[in-house]
Amino acid sequence: MTAPLLAVSNLSAWYGSAQVLFGADLSVEAGQIVGLLGRNGAGKTSTLRAIMGAGIRRTGGVALNGRDLSRDSLEQMARHGVGWVPDDRRIFGRLSVRQNLELAALAAGRRRAVPIGELCTAFPMLDGLLGKHGNELSGGEQQLVAVARALVARPLVLLLDEPTEGLAPLIVEELVRAISALPAEFGVGILLVEENAEVAATLCRQVVVLQLGQVAYSGGAQELFGDAQLRDSLLALPAHGAMSGRPL
C-alpha cells in the first residue's frame, strides 16, 4: 500500500507543561483537501504548529511521502515541501506584493519557483495587488497574498489555518474557488483548518474533528454534515450553517 502524502501518527504537543494535543492521527493523500475541524480551543491551530514544529514541543510521527520529518525544524519542513499559511498571514508590510512573492521565490531553493503570472491566473485578484505594499492591503487581500506566496516554492502539502476567517463574502468566494482548484493546478495536498461550515463542506471530502486535543471523528465530510445528531454533538453547528460565518 502506498504511503499517504502526509502522515501524522500519535502526535502530541505541549506549550510549556500544558498538553494541548493527545495522540492525534491524520493523513492527507496527494490531490486531497482534508478539513481539520472542531470548536474553538479544540487544538486545530496547535495541530498545524505541531506538524511544523513551530514554537511548540511535540512527540509522535510526521512523515512526508514516507520520509520521517518528526525531528525537523520549521525551516527544514519548508525545504522538504510542507507549506504553511498561519492565521496571522505574516505578510511583509514594507514590501510590495510582488516583492513578497519574489522573496518567496528566492527561498524556494532547488524547487523551481512558480512564476508570478501563473499565480495571478490561479488568483485573478492578485494581479491588481502586485504594486501595493503589504501594509496597504485589507485582511482579505493579505490572505490571498499569503496563500499565493506559500505556493511559490511548489509545496507538496499546504497547511491552511482558517483562511476565510473574518473576510468579506467576495474574498471568501475567490479563496474557495482558488483553493478548490489548487490540488489539480499545483498537485498539492491540503490540510485545511476552517470555521465556516459551508466552506468546509464545499472543499473537503474527508474531515478530522478534534475535541479537547483528541481526534473525535475521522471520516467522510458528507457523512458528518449529513448526520445532524453527529454534527451537532461534535461541532454544535446551526441547522443551516451556510456562509453564516459561525464557527465549527
KEKE-3310 file (N, C-alpha, C; in steps of 0.2 Angstrom, whole numbers, plus 5000, padded with zeros to 4 digits):
npx = (5004:5003:5011:5003:5003:5005:5008:5002:5005:5000:5002:5007:5007:5014:5012:5024:5022:5009:4998:4991:4988:4983:4990:4986:4980:4981:4979:4984:4981:4989:4983:4972:4960:4959:4949:4951:4943:4933:4927:4931:4947:4949:4961:4965:4974:4985:4988:4993:5004:5011:5014:5022:5032:5033:5036:5032:5032:5033:5029:5029:5024:5028:5027:5032:5028:5032:5044:5052:5049:5049:5058:5062:5066:5056:5061:5067:5056:5049:5058:5058:5045:5033:5021:5015:5002:4999:4987:4990:4995:5007:5013:5025:5025:5031:5036:5032:5018:5023:5036:5035:5032:5042:5053:5049:5051:5065:5068:5064:5074:5080:5069:5059:5053:5036:5030:5025:5015:5008:5003:4994:4985:4979:4974:4965:4962:4974:4983:4980:4985:4999:5008:5005:5009:5012:5007:4996:4986:4970:4963:4958:4964:4977:4977:4975:4987:4995:4992:4995:5009:5014:5013:5023:5035:5031:5025:5023:5013:5001:4997:4983:4977:4963:4958:4947:4943:4934:4933:4927:4912:4915:4929:4930:4923:4932:4943:4939:4936:4948:4956:4950:4954:4967:4973:4973:4979:4991:4996:4995:4993:4981:4979:4966:4961:4946:4933:4921:4906:4899:4910:4919:4912:4910:4923:4930:4931:4935:4936:4943:4939:4942:4941:4945:4958:4959:4957:4940:4932:4935:4933:4922:4916:4903:4896:4897:4892:4879:4873:4864:4863:4876:4884:4880:4884:4897:4901:4892:4885:4874:4857:4856:4870:4875:4887:4887:4896:4898:4906:4914)
npy = (4994:5011:5024:5038:5055:5065:5060:5059:5053:5048:5060:5072:5087:5101:5116:5123:5116:5112:5101:5100:5093:5076:5062:5062:5056:5058:5059:5065:5063:5064:5077:5079:5087:5089:5092:5100:5101:5108:5114:5131:5131:5118:5113:5114:5124:5122:5109:5111:5119:5110:5100:5107:5110:5122:5133:5125:5110:5094:5077:5061:5055:5063:5062:5064:5058:5046:5049:5052:5066:5071:5076:5087:5105:5120:5127:5117:5108:5116:5116:5103:5102:5106:5117:5132:5142:5152:5159:5172:5177:5185:5194:5204:5220:5232:5229:5227:5218:5211:5210:5203:5190:5188:5187:5175:5166:5167:5160:5147:5138:5124:5120:5124:5139:5145:5155:5172:5176:5164:5162:5173:5169:5159:5166:5178:5191:5194:5200:5214:5218:5218:5229:5235:5239:5228:5233:5240:5233:5225:5214:5202:5203:5202:5189:5182:5185:5178:5165:5163:5166:5155:5145:5147:5140:5128:5118:5101:5098:5108:5118:5126:5139:5143:5151:5159:5167:5180:5187:5197:5192:5192:5190:5178:5170:5170:5164:5152:5147:5147:5139:5126:5123:5121:5108:5101:5111:5113:5101:5099:5093:5097:5102:5108:5120:5126:5137:5140:5133:5130:5132:5122:5111:5112:5111:5100:5082:5073:5074:5078:5079:5088:5086:5094:5092:5079:5067:5066:5062:5055:5054:5054:5069:5071:5062:5066:5080:5077:5070:5075:5074:5068:5078:5090:5085:5085:5097:5108:5114:5126:5123:5127:5131:5138:5148:5157:5162:5157:5148:5132)
npz = (5000:4996:5004:5013:5007:5017:5033:5049:5065:5081:5087:5099:5109:5117:5126:5135:5150:5148:5141:5125:5114:5110:5105:5091:5075:5058:5040:5024:5007:4991:4981:4988:4999:5015:5029:5045:5059:5072:5088:5095:5103:5102:5097:5085:5078:5085:5081:5068:5071:5078:5068:5060:5069:5076:5088:5098:5108:5103:5101:5093:5076:5060:5044:5027:5011:5016:5022:5036:5046:5059:5067:5062:5059:5058:5046:5039:5037:5028:5017:5013:5008:5014:5015:5024:5030:5041:5054:5056:5044:5041:5031:5023:5027:5023:5010:4993:4986:4975:4978:4990:4984:4976:4985:4992:4981:4980:4992:4988:4985:4978:4972:4958:4956:4956:4943:4944:4935:4933:4946:4947:4937:4944:4955:4952:4957:4962:4953:4952:4964:4964:4964:4976:4993:5007:5019:5015:5011:5013:5025:5019:5006:5010:5014:5002:4996:5005:5004:4990:4991:4998:4989:4980:4981:4977:4986:4992:5001:5009:5022:5029:5039:5045:5033:5028:5038:5045:5033:5019:5009:4995:4994:5001:4992:4981:4987:4990:4978:4972:4981:4980:4967:4968:4971:4958:4950:4955:4960:4974:4991:5004:5020:5029:5041:5045:5049:5044:5040:5028:5019:5023:5020:5007:5001:5007:5006:5015:5033:5049:5065:5080:5098:5112:5110:5106:5093:5088:5078:5062:5045:5032:5025:5020:5027:5040:5040:5035:5045:5057:5071:5074:5069:5077:5090:5089:5084:5086:5077:5068:5062:5049:5042:5032:5025:5036:5044:5056:5069:5067)
capx = (5000:5007:5010:5000:5007:5007:5005:5003:5004:5001:5005:5005:5010:5013:5015:5027:5020:5002:4997:4986:4986:4984:4990:4982:4982:4978:4983:4982:4983:4990:4977:4966:4959:4956:4947:4953:4938:4932:4926:4936:4950:4949:4968:4966:4980:4991:4990:4997:5010:5015:5016:5028:5037:5034:5035:5028:5035:5029:5031:5025:5027:5026:5030:5030:5030:5036:5050:5051:5051:5047:5063:5065:5064:5052:5064:5068:5050:5048:5063:5056:5039:5027:5020:5011:4999:4997:4981:4992:4997:5014:5015:5030:5021:5035:5037:5026:5016:5027:5042:5034:5032:5049:5056:5047:5055:5072:5068:5062:5080:5081:5062:5058:5048:5030:5030:5020:5009:5004:4999:4989:4980:4976:4971:4964:4963:4981:4986:4979:4988:5006:5011:5004:5013:5008:5003:4991:4981:4965:4964:4956:4969:4983:4976:4976:4994:4999:4991:4999:5016:5015:5013:5028:5040:5028:5025:5019:5007:4999:4993:4980:4974:4957:4959:4942:4940:4933:4934:4921:4910:4918:4935:4929:4921:4938:4948:4936:4937:4955:4958:4947:4957:4975:4976:4973:4983:4998:4997:4997:4988:4979:4976:4963:4958:4941:4927:4914:4903:4898:4916:4922:4908:4911:4930:4933:4928:4937:4937:4945:4936:4946:4938:4949:4965:4959:4953:4934:4929:4939:4929:4919:4913:4896:4893:4897:4887:4873:4870:4863:4865:4883:4887:4879:4887:4905:4903:4887:4883:4867:4854:4858:4876:4879:4890:4884:4902:4898:4912:4913)
capy = (5000:5017:5029:5044:5061:5067:5055:5061:5047:5048:5067:5075:5093:5105:5123:5123:5110:5111:5097:5103:5088:5070:5056:5063:5053:5060:5059:5068:5060:5068:5080:5079:5093:5087:5098:5099:5105:5107:5120:5135:5128:5111:5111:5114:5128:5118:5103:5113:5121:5103:5097:5111:5111:5129:5136:5120:5104:5089:5070:5057:5055:5067:5059:5066:5053:5041:5051:5055:5074:5072:5079:5093:5111:5124:5128:5110:5106:5120:5114:5096:5103:5107:5125:5133:5149:5153:5163:5179:5178:5186:5197:5209:5226:5237:5226:5226:5211:5207:5208:5197:5184:5187:5184:5168:5163:5166:5155:5141:5134:5119:5119:5129:5144:5146:5161:5176:5176:5158:5163:5178:5165:5155:5171:5183:5197:5196:5204:5221:5220:5217:5235:5238:5237:5223:5237:5244:5228:5223:5207:5198:5204:5199:5181:5180:5185:5173:5158:5163:5166:5149:5141:5149:5135:5122:5113:5095:5099:5115:5119:5132:5140:5147:5156:5163:5170:5187:5190:5199:5187:5192:5187:5171:5166:5170:5160:5145:5144:5146:5133:5120:5121:5120:5101:5100:5115:5113:5095:5099:5091:5102:5101:5115:5122:5131:5138:5141:5126:5129:5132:5116:5106:5113:5110:5094:5076:5070:5078:5076:5083:5087:5089:5094:5090:5072:5065:5063:5059:5055:5051:5057:5076:5071:5058:5071:5085:5074:5067:5081:5072:5068:5085:5094:5083:5087:5104:5112:5118:5128:5119:5130:5135:5140:5155:5161:5164:5154:5143:5125)
capz = (5000:4995:5010:5012:5006:5023:5038:5056:5069:5088:5088:5105:5109:5124:5127:5142:5154:5147:5135:5121:5109:5113:5101:5085:5069:5052:5034:5018:5001:4985:4977:4993:5004:5022:5034:5052:5062:5079:5092:5097:5108:5101:5096:5077:5076:5089:5077:5062:5073:5080:5062:5058:5074:5076:5094:5102:5109:5100:5100:5088:5069:5055:5038:5020:5006:5019:5025:5043:5047:5065:5071:5058:5061:5053:5040:5036:5035:5022:5012:5011:5004:5018:5016:5030:5030:5048:5054:5056:5037:5041:5025:5025:5026:5019:5004:4988:4985:4970:4982:4994:4980:4974:4991:4992:4975:4982:4997:4986:4984:4972:4969:4953:4959:4952:4940:4946:4931:4935:4952:4945:4934:4950:4960:4947:4961:4964:4948:4953:4970:4964:4966:4983:4999:5012:5024:5011:5010:5018:5028:5013:5001:5013:5014:4995:4995:5009:5001:4984:4992:5000:4983:4976:4981:4975:4991:4991:5006:5011:5029:5029:5045:5045:5028:5027:5045:5045:5027:5015:5005:4989:4995:5003:4986:4977:4990:4990:4971:4971:4985:4977:4961:4969:4970:4951:4946:4958:4963:4981:4996:5008:5027:5030:5047:5043:5054:5041:5039:5021:5016:5024:5017:4999:4999:5009:5006:5021:5038:5055:5070:5087:5104:5118:5108:5103:5087:5090:5072:5056:5040:5026:5026:5019:5032:5046:5039:5034:5051:5062:5078:5075:5068:5082:5095:5088:5081:5088:5071:5067:5057:5042:5044:5026:5025:5041:5047:5063:5070:5068)
cpx = (5004:5005:5007:5005:5010:5004:5007:5001:5005:5005:5003:5009:5009:5016:5018:5025:5012:5001:4991:4984:4988:4984:4986:4985:4978:4982:4980:4985:4985:4984:4971:4966:4955:4955:4949:4948:4937:4930:4932:4940:4951:4956:4969:4973:4986:4993:4994:5004:5014:5018:5022:5033:5039:5032:5031:5032:5031:5033:5026:5028:5024:5030:5028:5033:5034:5042:5049:5054:5050:5052:5066:5062:5059:5055:5065:5062:5048:5052:5061:5049:5033:5026:5015:5009:4996:4991:4983:4995:5004:5017:5020:5027:5025:5037:5031:5024:5020:5034:5041:5034:5039:5054:5055:5051:5062:5073:5066:5068:5080:5074:5061:5052:5042:5030:5024:5014:5005:5000:4993:4983:4976:4972:4970:4964:4970:4985:4986:4982:4996:5010:5010:5008:5009:5004:4997:4985:4976:4966:4963:4962:4976:4983:4977:4984:4998:4998:4996:5007:5018:5016:5019:5034:5037:5028:5021:5012:5007:4995:4990:4976:4969:4958:4954:4939:4940:4933:4927:4919:4913:4925:4935:4927:4928:4943:4945:4937:4944:4958:4956:4951:4965:4977:4977:4979:4990:5000:4998:4991:4987:4976:4973:4959:4953:4935:4921:4912:4902:4905:4919:4918:4909:4918:4933:4928:4929:4938:4940:4943:4940:4941:4943:4956:4965:4955:4946:4930:4934:4935:4927:4915:4905:4893:4892:4892:4880:4869:4870:4865:4872:4886:4886:4883:4895:4906:4898:4885:4875:4864:4855:4864:4879:4881:4888:4890:4902:4903:4909:4914)
cpy = (5006:5022:5035:5050:5063:5062:5058:5055:5049:5055:5070:5082:5097:5112:5123:5116:5108:5107:5099:5098:5081:5064:5057:5059:5056:5059:5063:5065:5065:5071:5080:5085:5090:5092:5095:5104:5104:5114:5124:5131:5121:5108:5111:5118:5124:5112:5105:5115:5115:5100:5100:5111:5118:5132:5131:5114:5098:5082:5066:5058:5060:5064:5062:5061:5047:5043:5055:5062:5076:5076:5086:5100:5114:5125:5122:5108:5110:5118:5107:5097:5104:5115:5126:5141:5149:5158:5170:5181:5180:5189:5203:5216:5231:5235:5226:5219:5207:5205:5203:5190:5183:5184:5177:5164:5162:5160:5148:5136:5130:5118:5125:5133:5144:5153:5166:5176:5170:5159:5168:5174:5161:5160:5177:5190:5199:5200:5212:5223:5220:5223:5238:5235:5232:5227:5241:5239:5227:5216:5202:5197:5201:5191:5179:5179:5180:5166:5158:5162:5159:5144:5142:5144:5128:5116:5107:5095:5106:5115:5126:5133:5145:5153:5161:5167:5177:5191:5192:5193:5186:5188:5180:5167:5165:5165:5153:5142:5143:5139:5126:5118:5120:5113:5099:5104:5115:5106:5094:5096:5096:5100:5108:5115:5127:5131:5140:5135:5125:5128:5125:5110:5106:5110:5103:5088:5072:5075:5074:5081:5082:5090:5088:5091:5083:5072:5062:5060:5060:5051:5056:5064:5075:5067:5062:5076:5083:5071:5073:5080:5072:5075:5090:5092:5085:5094:5109:5117:5120:5123:5121:5134:5138:5148:5160:5164:5161:5149:5136:5122)
cpz = (5000:5001:5008:5010:5012:5028:5045:5060:5076:5090:5094:5105:5115:5122:5134:5145:5152:5140:5131:5115:5111:5108:5095:5079:5063:5046:5028:5012:4996:4982:4982:4997:5010:5026:5041:5056:5069:5082:5093:5103:5108:5100:5089:5075:5079:5085:5071:5065:5075:5074:5060:5063:5075:5083:5099:5103:5107:5101:5095:5081:5064:5049:5031:5015:5010:5023:5031:5044:5054:5069:5067:5060:5056:5047:5036:5033:5028:5016:5009:5007:5008:5018:5021:5029:5037:5048:5054:5049:5036:5034:5027:5022:5022:5012:4999:4988:4980:4974:4987:4991:4978:4979:4992:4987:4977:4987:4994:4985:4978:4969:4964:4955:4954:4950:4943:4942:4932:4941:4951:4941:4939:4954:4956:4951:4962:4959:4949:4960:4970:4966:4973:4988:5004:5017:5021:5010:5015:5020:5023:5008:5004:5013:5007:4994:4999:5006:4994:4986:4995:4995:4979:4975:4979:4980:4989:4995:5008:5017:5029:5035:5045:5039:5026:5033:5044:5039:5023:5011:4998:4989:4997:4997:4982:4980:4989:4983:4970:4975:4982:4971:4962:4968:4963:4948:4949:4961:4970:4985:5001:5015:5029:5037:5044:5048:5051:5038:5031:5017:5017:5021:5009:4997:5001:5009:5012:5027:5045:5060:5077:5092:5109:5116:5106:5097:5089:5084:5066:5050:5035:5028:5025:5024:5039:5045:5037:5040:5056:5069:5079:5074:5074:5089:5095:5087:5084:5083:5071:5062:5050:5043:5038:5026:5030:5045:5054:5063:5070:5075)
residu = (MET:THR:ALA:PRO:LEU:LEU:ALA:VAL:SER:ASN:LEU:SER:ALA:TRP:TYR:GLY:SER:ALA:GLN:VAL:LEU:PHE:GLY:ALA:ASP:LEU:SER:VAL:GLU:ALA:GLY:GLN:ILE:VAL:GLY:LEU:LEU:GLY:ARG:ASN:GLY:ALA:GLY:LYS:THR:SER:THR:LEU:ARG:ALA:ILE:MET:GLY:ALA:GLY:ILE:ARG:ARG:THR:GLY:GLY:VAL:ALA:LEU:ASN:GLY:ARG:ASP:LEU:SER:ARG:ASP:SER:LEU:GLU:GLN:MET:ALA:ARG:HIS:GLY:VAL:GLY:TRP:VAL:PRO:ASP:ASP:ARG:ARG:ILE:PHE:GLY:ARG:LEU:SER:VAL:ARG:GLN:ASN:LEU:GLU:LEU:ALA:ALA:LEU:ALA:ALA:GLY:ARG:ARG:ARG:ALA:VAL:PRO:ILE:GLY:GLU:LEU:CYS:THR:ALA:PHE:PRO:MET:LEU:ASP:GLY:LEU:LEU:GLY:LYS:HIS:GLY:ASN:GLU:LEU:SER:GLY:GLY:GLU:GLN:GLN:LEU:VAL:ALA:VAL:ALA:ARG:ALA:LEU:VAL:ALA:ARG:PRO:LEU:VAL:LEU:LEU:LEU:ASP:GLU:PRO:THR:GLU:GLY:LEU:ALA:PRO:LEU:ILE:VAL:GLU:GLU:LEU:VAL:ARG:ALA:ILE:SER:ALA:LEU:PRO:ALA:GLU:PHE:GLY:VAL:GLY:ILE:LEU:LEU:VAL:GLU:GLU:ASN:ALA:GLU:VAL:ALA:ALA:THR:LEU:CYS:ARG:GLN:VAL:VAL:VAL:LEU:GLN:LEU:GLY:GLN:VAL:ALA:TYR:SER:GLY:GLY:ALA:GLN:GLU:LEU:PHE:GLY:ASP:ALA:GLN:LEU:ARG:ASP:SER:LEU:LEU:ALA:LEU:PRO:ALA:HIS:GLY:ALA:MET:SER:GLY:ARG:PRO:LEU)
# end
